[in-house]
Amino acid sequence: MLTTSPFKQTNQRGAALLAVLVVALVMVILMGVASELLQGRLELAQRSKDAFYNKALVYTKRSELIYLLATQRHTVAGISRGLSPVTDISDEQAAFSFIPIGDEIRTDGFRYQDDSGLRYSIQNEAGLIPINSSSQYWLTHWLKSNGYRHSEQMKLADSLADYADSDNLRRPAGAENGNYGSDQSTSPDKSTNDLNSENDIANNQPRNFLLQACSELWQVANWQALLNRFPTFIEQCSLRRGGGLNLNAVPLSVWGNLWPNSVDKVRAYRAQNKWFLSYSDIIAAEPSLLSVAEDYYTYLGNQTFSVYVELGHSSVRFQMEQGSGTKLPIILKR
């Protein structure tokens, strides 16, 4: 009879145990990999869910703001939230009253944030510097307030006017076709420029048409240095044709550029829901406006608004022009 030695049996048991350990180790590794993959998929699904939820909140707020702008009472303080029984513009008396009622959303670009982290703002376009206006009063005033000499103001203003007008007649300090050379610098972010703007650069010529976006200022001769120095000017300008400012809608950042001595006072007024209701209120806050013709400023707004809503990586920005009578509001995307 053949017998197995105790030493050989021990080796067999050891080999079997090693094999079991190897298999167990492989299984642990595979389970770890599977768990990591599953965790990655779960995190991706959660991010997708959060992004979808954020987007839903953004568009819900967008719809709410459109409804308020289209239906509720406008005052010097902004647009009513509809919390007061007298705010519905179907009430003829309320529709023509601009006295604040206390429930307004400010239309001076003030950034609101709710508990979910969602941020939104409404900007009345009449509170921004008009660049398509035939009157360049506020543009030159902004330039002067930021340290530009008279000759520099004229160079920038005339170059902008030559770019936007329909002729090829050069203003004294401006620039027309023959003055646009290949050395003209362009925007560092070409994604903000449309195809026509890029073609204009390639052809070294102005558009000879009103600007269609404030970012188009990058294409105007002599403006690149200003925008590199003050990149926020793109957010402080408006494409409207009118030359007057609604001082109740001027963002505090713009107010600080135009009238730095009174910006803290105006900031405090707005925080206390105190708004300009007359020209005398305006002069009391900023006495230098006493020398400015009243055609250039007012305490009332116009019917075009820029709206911005953001939550996480989801955001939406659009312009809305309030209709009159039976005319529906027009939403213009930038």
BELSULWO-V5601 format. One record per residue. N is the residue number from 1. SS is DSSP state (a for helix, b for strand, c for the rest). OMEGA is omega in whole degrees, 0 to 359 (none if undefined). Layout:
BEGIN
N,SS,OMEGA + N,SS,OMEGA
END
This chain:
BEGIN
1,c,179 + 2,c,178 + 3,c,179 + 4,c,183 + 5,c,178 + 6,a,181 + 7,a,181 + 8,a,178 + 9,a,179 + 10,a,178 + 11,a,180 + 12,a,179 + 13,a,178 + 14,a,179 + 15,a,179 + 16,a,179 + 17,a,178 + 18,a,179 + 19,a,178 + 20,a,180 + 21,a,178 + 22,a,179 + 23,a,179 + 24,a,179 + 25,a,178 + 26,a,180 + 27,a,179 + 28,a,179 + 29,a,180 + 30,a,178 + 31,a,177 + 32,a,178 + 33,a,180 + 34,a,179 + 35,a,179 + 36,a,178 + 37,a,180 + 38,a,178 + 39,a,177 + 40,a,178 + 41,a,180 + 42,a,178 + 43,a,178 + 44,a,178 + 45,a,180 + 46,a,177 + 47,a,178 + 48,a,178 + 49,a,180 + 50,a,180 + 51,a,179 + 52,a,179 + 53,a,178 + 54,a,180 + 55,a,178 + 56,a,178 + 57,a,180 + 58,a,183 + 59,a,173 + 60,a,177 + 61,a,177 + 62,a,180 + 63,a,179 + 64,a,181 + 65,a,176 + 66,a,180 + 67,a,181 + 68,a,181 + 69,a,183 + 70,a,190 + 71,a,190 + 72,b,185 + 73,c,176 + 74,b,177 + 75,b,179 + 76,c,181 + 77,c,181 + 78,b,183 + 79,b,182 + 80,b,175 + 81,c,181 + 82,c,181 + 83,c,180 + 84,c,182 + 85,c,182 + 86,c,187 + 87,c,182 + 88,b,185 + 89,c,173 + 90,c,174 + 91,c,187 + 92,a,182 + 93,a,180 + 94,a,185 + 95,a,184 + 96,c,179 + 97,c,180 + 98,c,181 + 99,c,180 + 100,c,178 + 101,c,172 + 102,c,181 + 103,c,187 + 104,b,163 + 105,b,182 + 106,b,179 + 107,c,176 + 108,b,179 + 109,c,180 + 110,c,183 + 111,c,177 + 112,b,175 + 113,b,180 + 114,c,186 + 115,c,180 + 116,c,184 + 117,c,179 + 118,c,180 + 119,b,179 + 120,b,179 + 121,b,174 + 122,b,179 + 123,b,172 + 124,b,185 + 125,a,180 + 126,a,178 + 127,a,183 + 128,c,182 + 129,b,181 + 130,b,180 + 131,c,175 + 132,c,182 + 133,c,175 + 134,c,175 + 135,c,181 + 136,c,185 + 137,a,185 + 138,a,175 + 139,a,180 + 140,a,177 + 141,a,177 + 142,a,180 + 143,a,179 + 144,a,181 + 145,a,180 + 146,c,170 + 147,c,179 + 148,c,178 + 149,c,183 + 150,a,181 + 151,a,178 + 152,a,176 + 153,a,181 + 154,a,180 + 155,a,181 + 156,a,181 + 157,a,181 + 158,a,178 + 159,a,178 + 160,a,180 + 161,a,179 + 162,a,179 + 163,a,188 + 164,a,183 + 165,c,188 + 166,c,182 + 167,c,178 + 168,c,178 + 169,c,185 + 170,c,172 + 171,c,186 + 172,c,182 + 173,c,187 + 174,c,182 + 175,c,175 + 176,c,189 + 177,a,185 + 178,a,181 + 179,a,178 + 180,c,181 + 181,c,181 + 182,c,180 + 183,c,178 + 184,c,178 + 185,c,183 + 186,c,182 + 187,c,175 + 188,c,180 + 189,c,185 + 190,a,179 + 191,a,180 + 192,a,184 + 193,c,179 + 194,c,185 + 195,a,181 + 196,a,179 + 197,a,179 + 198,a,177 + 199,a,179 + 200,a,178 + 201,a,182 + 202,a,180 + 203,a,179 + 204,c,180 + 205,c,176 + 206,c,182 + 207,c,185 + 208,c,178 + 209,c,180 + 210,c,181 + 211,c,181 + 212,c,177 + 213,c,180 + 214,a,178 + 215,a,179 + 216,a,176 + 217,a,177 + 218,a,183 + 219,a,185 + 220,c,180 + 221,c,175 + 222,c,184 + 223,c,186 + 224,a,180 + 225,a,179 + 226,a,183 + 227,a,174 + 228,a,179 + 229,a,182 + 230,c,182 + 231,c,181 + 232,c,179 + 233,a,178 + 234,a,180 + 235,a,184 + 236,a,183 + 237,b,182 + 238,b,180 + 239,c,184 + 240,c,183 + 241,c,181 + 242,c,185 + 243,c,183 + 244,c,177 + 245,b,168 + 246,b,187 + 247,c,174 + 248,c,182 + 249,c,179 + 250,c,178 + 251,c,181 + 252,a,177 + 253,a,178 + 254,a,178 + 255,a,180 + 256,a,176 + 257,a,184 + 258,a,184 + 259,c,185 + 260,c,183 + 261,c,184 + 262,c,185 + 263,a,179 + 264,a,178 + 265,a,180 + 266,a,177 + 267,a,179 + 268,a,177 + 269,a,184 + 270,a,177 + 271,a,179 + 272,c,182 + 273,c,175 + 274,c,186 + 275,c,179 + 276,c,179 + 277,c,181 + 278,c,178 + 279,a,178 + 280,a,175 + 281,a,181 + 282,a,181 + 283,a,179 + 284,a,180 + 285,a,182 + 286,c,185 + 287,a,182 + 288,a,180 + 289,a,177 + 290,a,180 + 291,a,181 + 292,c,179 + 293,c,183 + 294,a,176 + 295,a,185 + 296,a,179 + 297,b,181 + 298,b,175 + 299,c,178 + 300,c,185 + 301,c,174 + 302,c,188 + 303,c,179 + 304,b,185 + 305,b,171 + 306,b,184 + 307,b,179 + 308,b,178 + 309,b,184 + 310,b,172 + 311,b,183 + 312,c,179 + 313,c,180 + 314,b,179 + 315,b,176 + 316,b,178 + 317,b,179 + 318,b,174 + 319,b,179 + 320,b,175 + 321,b,181 + 322,c,178 + 323,c,177 + 324,c,181 + 325,c,181 + 326,c,180 + 327,c,179 + 328,c,176 + 329,c,181 + 330,b,178 + 331,b,181 + 332,b,178 + 333,c,178 + 334,c,none
END
